[in-house]
Amino acid sequence: LSRDGKTVVYISEDDKVVGLVAMMDVPNESAKRVIEYLNAQGIHTIMITGDSEITGNAVGRQLGIERVIGNVLPENKSEIIEQLQKEYGIVAMIGDGVNDAPALVKADIGIAMGDGTDVAIDVADSVLMNNDLDNLSYAHKVSKRLDRVVMQNIIFSMGVVVFLVILNIMGQMSLPLGIVVHEGSTLVVIFNGLRMLLNRD
């Protein structure tokens, strides 16, 4: 039962064990989908838990988590985040409890669950509303799209500037042409940015 990730409580009578109860936190329904998405994106997934290594590894196997660090005291979570930053670089931390607050602060990106403690929400960089982990993968997809759009706009804008400079050096630039090209490029950049409003999965 312990290897399956359950916490076992023994029931005794007259100093003799007469029964046992196996309890287990049920993983969030969306957790496995999000872990699969993050792994597919090449993002390392690590679970830091105060539970035993056996319990943590059992849950980790269920969810497909790459690495589990168990038997962690609350005060040690921030130290582990610091070690992970040295090992991997940028680290994001998701937590919901008072004990998670120092680690959320230490992480490059602290993410709190919407139904978590006030302390965790206050110190986090962002909050997942309704405890919906699917919002995490959605936010990552949006950020990747934003990176692409920003890079497209920068390249296009620099190209227009270079084009105008070359025309000016060659003496082919007129004020009306410069205004039309410059303002037209501004509109193109704006409309390209507005594509972010399109709802894509």
Secondary structure, DSSP 8 states (H G I E B T S, - for coil): -TTTT-EEEEEEETTEEEEEEEE-----TTHHHHHHHHHHTT---EEE-SS-HHHHHHHHHHHT-SEEE-S--GGGHHHHHHHHHHHHSS-EEEE-SGGGHHHHHHSSEEEEETTS-HHHHHH-SEEEGGG-THHHHHHHHHHHHHHHHHHHHHHHHHHHHHHHHHHHHTT---HHHHHHHHHHHHHHHHHHHHGGGS---
